[in-house]
Amino acid sequence: MMTEKILYERLMLYKSKHGVTQEVLQHYHWALDTLKQHPLAKSCRAQEKM
């Protein structure tokens, strides 16, 4: 399951190799919004906080 932390780490790896464009950031924010709406992601976030 993709988590916000993993998504952020992938963004930073991509940034170090290729830089970040507005389009990449839009995709990143879209992915975050999608994760926040997914029920399994909510349970993963709850477990990470513990």
mmCIF file of the N, C-alpha and C atoms, coordinates in Angstrom:
data_MODEL
# 
_entry.id   MODEL 
# 
loop_
_atom_site.group_PDB 
_atom_site.id 
_atom_site.type_symbol 
_atom_site.label_atom_id 
_atom_site.label_alt_id 
_atom_site.label_comp_id 
_atom_site.label_asym_id 
_atom_site.label_entity_id 
_atom_site.label_seq_id 
_atom_site.pdbx_PDB_ins_code 
_atom_site.Cartn_x 
_atom_site.Cartn_y 
_atom_site.Cartn_z 
_atom_site.occupancy 
_atom_site.B_iso_or_equiv 
_atom_site.pdbx_formal_charge 
_atom_site.auth_seq_id 
_atom_site.auth_comp_id 
_atom_site.auth_asym_id 
_atom_site.auth_atom_id 
_atom_site.pdbx_PDB_model_num 
ATOM 1   N N  . MET A 1 1  ? 0.840   -1.185 0.000   1.00 0.00 ? 1  MET A N  1 
ATOM 2   C CA . MET A 1 1  ? 0.000   0.000  0.000   1.00 0.00 ? 1  MET A CA 1 
ATOM 3   C C  . MET A 1 1  ? 0.879   1.240  0.000   1.00 0.00 ? 1  MET A C  1 
ATOM 4   N N  . MET A 1 2  ? 0.595   2.136  -0.893  1.00 0.00 ? 2  MET A N  1 
ATOM 5   C CA . MET A 1 2  ? 1.317   3.400  -0.981  1.00 0.00 ? 2  MET A CA 1 
ATOM 6   C C  . MET A 1 2  ? 0.878   4.286  0.176   1.00 0.00 ? 2  MET A C  1 
ATOM 7   N N  . THR A 1 3  ? 1.839   4.864  0.872   1.00 0.00 ? 3  THR A N  1 
ATOM 8   C CA . THR A 1 3  ? 1.521   5.793  1.955   1.00 0.00 ? 3  THR A CA 1 
ATOM 9   C C  . THR A 1 3  ? 2.049   7.178  1.592   1.00 0.00 ? 3  THR A C  1 
ATOM 10  N N  . GLU A 1 4  ? 1.643   8.161  2.350   1.00 0.00 ? 4  GLU A N  1 
ATOM 11  C CA . GLU A 1 4  ? 2.099   9.524  2.096   1.00 0.00 ? 4  GLU A CA 1 
ATOM 12  C C  . GLU A 1 4  ? 3.615   9.621  2.231   1.00 0.00 ? 4  GLU A C  1 
ATOM 13  N N  . LYS A 1 5  ? 4.157   8.900  3.198   1.00 0.00 ? 5  LYS A N  1 
ATOM 14  C CA . LYS A 1 5  ? 5.607   8.926  3.414   1.00 0.00 ? 5  LYS A CA 1 
ATOM 15  C C  . LYS A 1 5  ? 6.353   8.352  2.204   1.00 0.00 ? 5  LYS A C  1 
ATOM 16  N N  . ILE A 1 6  ? 5.886   7.230  1.694   1.00 0.00 ? 6  ILE A N  1 
ATOM 17  C CA . ILE A 1 6  ? 6.527   6.608  0.531   1.00 0.00 ? 6  ILE A CA 1 
ATOM 18  C C  . ILE A 1 6  ? 6.394   7.503  -0.690  1.00 0.00 ? 6  ILE A C  1 
ATOM 19  N N  . LEU A 1 7  ? 5.224   8.096  -0.863  1.00 0.00 ? 7  LEU A N  1 
ATOM 20  C CA . LEU A 1 7  ? 5.002   8.997  -1.993  1.00 0.00 ? 7  LEU A CA 1 
ATOM 21  C C  . LEU A 1 7  ? 5.953   10.191 -1.919  1.00 0.00 ? 7  LEU A C  1 
ATOM 22  N N  . TYR A 1 8  ? 6.135   10.741 -0.730  1.00 0.00 ? 8  TYR A N  1 
ATOM 23  C CA . TYR A 1 8  ? 7.044   11.876 -0.551  1.00 0.00 ? 8  TYR A CA 1 
ATOM 24  C C  . TYR A 1 8  ? 8.484   11.468 -0.845  1.00 0.00 ? 8  TYR A C  1 
ATOM 25  N N  . GLU A 1 9  ? 8.880   10.291 -0.375  1.00 0.00 ? 9  GLU A N  1 
ATOM 26  C CA . GLU A 1 9  ? 10.243  9.822  -0.629  1.00 0.00 ? 9  GLU A CA 1 
ATOM 27  C C  . GLU A 1 9  ? 10.497  9.648  -2.126  1.00 0.00 ? 9  GLU A C  1 
ATOM 28  N N  . ARG A 1 10 ? 9.509   9.132  -2.843  1.00 0.00 ? 10 ARG A N  1 
ATOM 29  C CA . ARG A 1 10 ? 9.646   8.984  -4.296  1.00 0.00 ? 10 ARG A CA 1 
ATOM 30  C C  . ARG A 1 10 ? 9.748   10.337 -4.984  1.00 0.00 ? 10 ARG A C  1 
ATOM 31  N N  . LEU A 1 11 ? 8.978   11.312 -4.502  1.00 0.00 ? 11 LEU A N  1 
ATOM 32  C CA . LEU A 1 11 ? 9.060   12.655 -5.068  1.00 0.00 ? 11 LEU A CA 1 
ATOM 33  C C  . LEU A 1 11 ? 10.459  13.229 -4.872  1.00 0.00 ? 11 LEU A C  1 
ATOM 34  N N  . MET A 1 12 ? 11.029  13.047 -3.697  1.00 0.00 ? 12 MET A N  1 
ATOM 35  C CA . MET A 1 12 ? 12.362  13.583 -3.426  1.00 0.00 ? 12 MET A CA 1 
ATOM 36  C C  . MET A 1 12 ? 13.428  12.884 -4.268  1.00 0.00 ? 12 MET A C  1 
ATOM 37  N N  . LEU A 1 13 ? 13.290  11.571 -4.490  1.00 0.00 ? 13 LEU A N  1 
ATOM 38  C CA . LEU A 1 13 ? 14.228  10.866 -5.363  1.00 0.00 ? 13 LEU A CA 1 
ATOM 39  C C  . LEU A 1 13 ? 14.135  11.399 -6.786  1.00 0.00 ? 13 LEU A C  1 
ATOM 40  N N  . TYR A 1 14 ? 12.924  11.597 -7.266  1.00 0.00 ? 14 TYR A N  1 
ATOM 41  C CA . TYR A 1 14 ? 12.716  12.129 -8.608  1.00 0.00 ? 14 TYR A CA 1 
ATOM 42  C C  . TYR A 1 14 ? 13.289  13.538 -8.700  1.00 0.00 ? 14 TYR A C  1 
ATOM 43  N N  . LYS A 1 15 ? 13.062  14.321 -7.656  1.00 0.00 ? 15 LYS A N  1 
ATOM 44  C CA . LYS A 1 15 ? 13.547  15.707 -7.633  1.00 0.00 ? 15 LYS A CA 1 
ATOM 45  C C  . LYS A 1 15 ? 15.062  15.756 -7.730  1.00 0.00 ? 15 LYS A C  1 
ATOM 46  N N  . SER A 1 16 ? 15.743  14.864 -7.025  1.00 0.00 ? 16 SER A N  1 
ATOM 47  C CA . SER A 1 16 ? 17.202  14.882 -7.045  1.00 0.00 ? 16 SER A CA 1 
ATOM 48  C C  . SER A 1 16 ? 17.764  14.513 -8.412  1.00 0.00 ? 16 SER A C  1 
ATOM 49  N N  . LYS A 1 17 ? 17.028  13.709 -9.182  1.00 0.00 ? 17 LYS A N  1 
ATOM 50  C CA . LYS A 1 17 ? 17.510  13.294 -10.499 1.00 0.00 ? 17 LYS A CA 1 
ATOM 51  C C  . LYS A 1 17 ? 17.075  14.236 -11.616 1.00 0.00 ? 17 LYS A C  1 
ATOM 52  N N  . HIS A 1 18 ? 15.815  14.690 -11.577 1.00 0.00 ? 18 HIS A N  1 
ATOM 53  C CA . HIS A 1 18 ? 15.240  15.394 -12.714 1.00 0.00 ? 18 HIS A CA 1 
ATOM 54  C C  . HIS A 1 18 ? 14.740  16.801 -12.407 1.00 0.00 ? 18 HIS A C  1 
ATOM 55  N N  . GLY A 1 19 ? 14.648  17.156 -11.146 1.00 0.00 ? 19 GLY A N  1 
ATOM 56  C CA . GLY A 1 19 ? 14.034  18.432 -10.791 1.00 0.00 ? 19 GLY A CA 1 
ATOM 57  C C  . GLY A 1 19 ? 12.522  18.269 -10.719 1.00 0.00 ? 19 GLY A C  1 
ATOM 58  N N  . VAL A 1 20 ? 11.846  19.289 -10.256 1.00 0.00 ? 20 VAL A N  1 
ATOM 59  C CA . VAL A 1 20 ? 10.395  19.207 -10.100 1.00 0.00 ? 20 VAL A CA 1 
ATOM 60  C C  . VAL A 1 20 ? 9.752   20.317 -10.923 1.00 0.00 ? 20 VAL A C  1 
ATOM 61  N N  . THR A 1 21 ? 8.776   19.939 -11.702 1.00 0.00 ? 21 THR A N  1 
ATOM 62  C CA . THR A 1 21 ? 8.015   20.910 -12.490 1.00 0.00 ? 21 THR A CA 1 
ATOM 63  C C  . THR A 1 21 ? 6.638   21.075 -11.865 1.00 0.00 ? 21 THR A C  1 
ATOM 64  N N  . GLN A 1 22 ? 5.916   22.041 -12.351 1.00 0.00 ? 22 GLN A N  1 
ATOM 65  C CA . GLN A 1 22 ? 4.555   22.275 -11.863 1.00 0.00 ? 22 GLN A CA 1 
ATOM 66  C C  . GLN A 1 22 ? 3.684   21.050 -12.121 1.00 0.00 ? 22 GLN A C  1 
ATOM 67  N N  . GLU A 1 23 ? 3.898   20.395 -13.256 1.00 0.00 ? 23 GLU A N  1 
ATOM 68  C CA . GLU A 1 23 ? 3.111   19.213 -13.585 1.00 0.00 ? 23 GLU A CA 1 
ATOM 69  C C  . GLU A 1 23 ? 3.369   18.077 -12.595 1.00 0.00 ? 23 GLU A C  1 
ATOM 70  N N  . VAL A 1 24 ? 4.618   17.886 -12.213 1.00 0.00 ? 24 VAL A N  1 
ATOM 71  C CA . VAL A 1 24 ? 4.957   16.839 -11.252 1.00 0.00 ? 24 VAL A CA 1 
ATOM 72  C C  . VAL A 1 24 ? 4.299   17.135 -9.906  1.00 0.00 ? 24 VAL A C  1 
ATOM 73  N N  . LEU A 1 25 ? 4.326   18.384 -9.491  1.00 0.00 ? 25 LEU A N  1 
ATOM 74  C CA . LEU A 1 25 ? 3.692   18.758 -8.225  1.00 0.00 ? 25 LEU A CA 1 
ATOM 75  C C  . LEU A 1 25 ? 2.178   18.562 -8.276  1.00 0.00 ? 25 LEU A C  1 
ATOM 76  N N  . GLN A 1 26 ? 1.576   18.838 -9.422  1.00 0.00 ? 26 GLN A N  1 
ATOM 77  C CA . GLN A 1 26 ? 0.140   18.620 -9.555  1.00 0.00 ? 26 GLN A CA 1 
ATOM 78  C C  . GLN A 1 26 ? -0.191  17.137 -9.414  1.00 0.00 ? 26 GLN A C  1 
ATOM 79  N N  . HIS A 1 27 ? 0.631   16.293 -10.026 1.00 0.00 ? 27 HIS A N  1 
ATOM 80  C CA . HIS A 1 27 ? 0.420   14.851 -9.903  1.00 0.00 ? 27 HIS A CA 1 
ATOM 81  C C  . HIS A 1 27 ? 0.615   14.388 -8.463  1.00 0.00 ? 27 HIS A C  1 
ATOM 82  N N  . TYR A 1 28 ? 1.609   14.956 -7.782  1.00 0.00 ? 28 TYR A N  1 
ATOM 83  C CA . TYR A 1 28 ? 1.872   14.608 -6.386  1.00 0.00 ? 28 TYR A CA 1 
ATOM 84  C C  . TYR A 1 28 ? 0.673   14.978 -5.507  1.00 0.00 ? 28 TYR A C  1 
ATOM 85  N N  . HIS A 1 29 ? 0.142   16.184 -5.692  1.00 0.00 ? 29 HIS A N  1 
ATOM 86  C CA . HIS A 1 29 ? -1.004  16.617 -4.890  1.00 0.00 ? 29 HIS A CA 1 
ATOM 87  C C  . HIS A 1 29 ? -2.250  15.800 -5.214  1.00 0.00 ? 29 HIS A C  1 
ATOM 88  N N  . TRP A 1 30 ? -2.419  15.432 -6.476  1.00 0.00 ? 30 TRP A N  1 
ATOM 89  C CA . TRP A 1 30 ? -3.537  14.571 -6.856  1.00 0.00 ? 30 TRP A CA 1 
ATOM 90  C C  . TRP A 1 30 ? -3.418  13.219 -6.149  1.00 0.00 ? 30 TRP A C  1 
ATOM 91  N N  . ALA A 1 31 ? -2.205  12.665 -6.122  1.00 0.00 ? 31 ALA A N  1 
ATOM 92  C CA . ALA A 1 31 ? -1.994  11.378 -5.472  1.00 0.00 ? 31 ALA A CA 1 
ATOM 93  C C  . ALA A 1 31 ? -2.260  11.476 -3.974  1.00 0.00 ? 31 ALA A C  1 
ATOM 94  N N  . LEU A 1 32 ? -1.840  12.567 -3.342  1.00 0.00 ? 32 LEU A N  1 
ATOM 95  C CA . LEU A 1 32 ? -2.119  12.759 -1.912  1.00 0.00 ? 32 LEU A CA 1 
ATOM 96  C C  . LEU A 1 32 ? -3.617  12.822 -1.648  1.00 0.00 ? 32 LEU A C  1 
ATOM 97  N N  . ASP A 1 33 ? -4.329  13.574 -2.471  1.00 0.00 ? 33 ASP A N  1 
ATOM 98  C CA . ASP A 1 33 ? -5.783  13.670 -2.299  1.00 0.00 ? 33 ASP A CA 1 
ATOM 99  C C  . ASP A 1 33 ? -6.445  12.311 -2.470  1.00 0.00 ? 33 ASP A C  1 
ATOM 100 N N  . THR A 1 34 ? -5.969  11.544 -3.429  1.00 0.00 ? 34 THR A N  1 
ATOM 101 C CA . THR A 1 34 ? -6.516  10.206 -3.667  1.00 0.00 ? 34 THR A CA 1 
ATOM 102 C C  . THR A 1 34 ? -6.258  9.298  -2.477  1.00 0.00 ? 34 THR A C  1 
ATOM 103 N N  . LEU A 1 35 ? -5.052  9.378  -1.920  1.00 0.00 ? 35 LEU A N  1 
ATOM 104 C CA . LEU A 1 35 ? -4.731  8.570  -0.744  1.00 0.00 ? 35 LEU A CA 1 
ATOM 105 C C  . LEU A 1 35 ? -5.613  8.940  0.446   1.00 0.00 ? 35 LEU A C  1 
ATOM 106 N N  . LYS A 1 36 ? -5.857  10.218 0.621   1.00 0.00 ? 36 LYS A N  1 
ATOM 107 C CA . LYS A 1 36 ? -6.662  10.668 1.756   1.00 0.00 ? 36 LYS A CA 1 
ATOM 108 C C  . LYS A 1 36 ? -8.101  10.180 1.655   1.00 0.00 ? 36 LYS A C  1 
ATOM 109 N N  . GLN A 1 37 ? -8.577  9.949  0.439   1.00 0.00 ? 37 GLN A N  1 
ATOM 110 C CA . GLN A 1 37 ? -9.942  9.492  0.248   1.00 0.00 ? 37 GLN A CA 1 
ATOM 111 C C  . GLN A 1 37 ? -10.077 7.978  0.352   1.00 0.00 ? 37 GLN A C  1 
ATOM 112 N N  . HIS A 1 38 ? -8.982  7.263  0.245   1.00 0.00 ? 38 HIS A N  1 
ATOM 113 C CA . HIS A 1 38 ? -9.027  5.800  0.236   1.00 0.00 ? 38 HIS A CA 1 
ATOM 114 C C  . HIS A 1 38 ? -9.127  5.280  1.668   1.00 0.00 ? 38 HIS A C  1 
ATOM 115 N N  . PRO A 1 39 ? -10.050 4.367  1.954   1.00 0.00 ? 39 PRO A N  1 
ATOM 116 C CA . PRO A 1 39 ? -10.256 3.885  3.329   1.00 0.00 ? 39 PRO A CA 1 
ATOM 117 C C  . PRO A 1 39 ? -9.046  3.153  3.905   1.00 0.00 ? 39 PRO A C  1 
ATOM 118 N N  . LEU A 1 40 ? -8.316  2.382  3.102   1.00 0.00 ? 40 LEU A N  1 
ATOM 119 C CA . LEU A 1 40 ? -7.147  1.669  3.623   1.00 0.00 ? 40 LEU A CA 1 
ATOM 120 C C  . LEU A 1 40 ? -6.026  2.637  3.990   1.00 0.00 ? 40 LEU A C  1 
ATOM 121 N N  . ALA A 1 41 ? -5.911  3.713  3.257   1.00 0.00 ? 41 ALA A N  1 
ATOM 122 C CA . ALA A 1 41 ? -4.885  4.705  3.563   1.00 0.00 ? 41 ALA A CA 1 
ATOM 123 C C  . ALA A 1 41 ? -5.159  5.357  4.909   1.00 0.00 ? 41 ALA A C  1 
ATOM 124 N N  . LYS A 1 42 ? -6.418  5.555  5.224   1.00 0.00 ? 42 LYS A N  1 
ATOM 125 C CA . LYS A 1 42 ? -6.764  6.147  6.516   1.00 0.00 ? 42 LYS A CA 1 
ATOM 126 C C  . LYS A 1 42 ? -6.308  5.259  7.655   1.00 0.00 ? 42 LYS A C  1 
ATOM 127 N N  . SER A 1 43 ? -6.468  3.947  7.508   1.00 0.00 ? 43 SER A N  1 
ATOM 128 C CA . SER A 1 43 ? -6.032  3.036  8.564   1.00 0.00 ? 43 SER A CA 1 
ATOM 129 C C  . SER A 1 43 ? -4.505  2.998  8.651   1.00 0.00 ? 43 SER A C  1 
ATOM 130 N N  . CYS A 1 44 ? -3.820  3.129  7.532   1.00 0.00 ? 44 CYS A N  1 
ATOM 131 C CA . CYS A 1 44 ? -2.344  3.157  7.536   1.00 0.00 ? 44 CYS A CA 1 
ATOM 132 C C  . CYS A 1 44 ? -1.836  4.396  8.261   1.00 0.00 ? 44 CYS A C  1 
ATOM 133 N N  . ARG A 1 45 ? -2.469  5.560  8.003   1.00 0.00 ? 45 ARG A N  1 
ATOM 134 C CA . ARG A 1 45 ? -2.064  6.784  8.679   1.00 0.00 ? 45 ARG A CA 1 
ATOM 135 C C  . ARG A 1 45 ? -2.284  6.669  10.177  1.00 0.00 ? 45 ARG A C  1 
ATOM 136 N N  . ALA A 1 46 ? -3.365  6.041  10.584  1.00 0.00 ? 46 ALA A N  1 
ATOM 137 C CA . ALA A 1 46 ? -3.659  5.874  12.010  1.00 0.00 ? 46 ALA A CA 1 
ATOM 138 C C  . ALA A 1 46 ? -2.600  4.994  12.660  1.00 0.00 ? 46 ALA A C  1 
ATOM 139 N N  . GLN A 1 47 ? -2.146  3.961  11.958  1.00 0.00 ? 47 GLN A N  1 
ATOM 140 C CA . GLN A 1 47 ? -1.132  3.077  12.499  1.00 0.00 ? 47 GLN A CA 1 
ATOM 141 C C  . GLN A 1 47 ? 0.225   3.776  12.573  1.00 0.00 ? 47 GLN A C  1 
ATOM 142 N N  . GLU A 1 48 ? 0.541   4.645  11.598  1.00 0.00 ? 48 GLU A N  1 
ATOM 143 C CA . GLU A 1 48 ? 1.818   5.365  11.600  1.00 0.00 ? 48 GLU A CA 1 
ATOM 144 C C  . GLU A 1 48 ? 1.912   6.333  12.783  1.00 0.00 ? 48 GLU A C  1 
ATOM 145 N N  . LYS A 1 49 ? 0.800   6.893  13.201  1.00 0.00 ? 49 LYS A N  1 
ATOM 146 C CA . LYS A 1 49 ? 0.799   7.858  14.298  1.00 0.00 ? 49 LYS A CA 1 
ATOM 147 C C  . LYS A 1 49 ? 1.059   7.179  15.639  1.00 0.00 ? 49 LYS A C  1 
ATOM 148 N N  . MET A 1 50 ? 0.774   5.884  15.732  1.00 0.00 ? 50 MET A N  1 
ATOM 149 C CA . MET A 1 50 ? 0.951   5.167  16.999  1.00 0.00 ? 50 MET A CA 1 
ATOM 150 C C  . MET A 1 50 ? 2.384   4.823  17.251  1.00 0.00 ? 50 MET A C  1 
# 
